[in-house]
Amino acid sequence: MKTSGVIVVPGDAFGKYGQGYVRISIVCPEEQIKEVISRMKQDGFTWKI
C-alpha cells in the first residue's frame, strides 16, 4: 500500500518458485521493525507464518 512506507520485492523476481510471495529484508533496529509491522497491519496486509 502507498501509505505504509514499506517496500517489498515480488518473489517472482527471484525465480519461478517465488511467484505469489514477497521478499522482505530487515536491516534496522527492532523498534523500527515493530513500527513497520504496525503500519502494514493498518494498511491491511496479512500473512501466514
Contacts in CASP RR format, 6 or more apart in sequence:
PFRMAT RR
TARGET T0000
AUTHOR 0000-0000-0000
METHOD contacts of the structure
MODEL  1
MKTSGVIVVPGDAFGKYGQGYVRISIVCPEEQIKEVISRMKQDGFTWKI
1 43 0 8 1.000
1 44 0 8 1.000
1 45 0 8 1.000
3 39 0 8 1.000
3 43 0 8 1.000
4 36 0 8 1.000
4 39 0 8 1.000
4 40 0 8 1.000
4 42 0 8 1.000
4 43 0 8 1.000
4 45 0 8 1.000
5 39 0 8 1.000
6 36 0 8 1.000
6 39 0 8 1.000
6 40 0 8 1.000
6 43 0 8 1.000
6 45 0 8 1.000
8 22 0 8 1.000
8 23 0 8 1.000
8 24 0 8 1.000
9 22 0 8 1.000
9 23 0 8 1.000
9 24 0 8 1.000
10 20 0 8 1.000
10 22 0 8 1.000
10 23 0 8 1.000
11 18 0 8 1.000
11 19 0 8 1.000
11 20 0 8 1.000
11 21 0 8 1.000
11 22 0 8 1.000
11 23 0 8 1.000
12 18 0 8 1.000
12 19 0 8 1.000
12 20 0 8 1.000
13 23 0 8 1.000
14 23 0 8 1.000
26 33 0 8 1.000
28 36 0 8 1.000
END
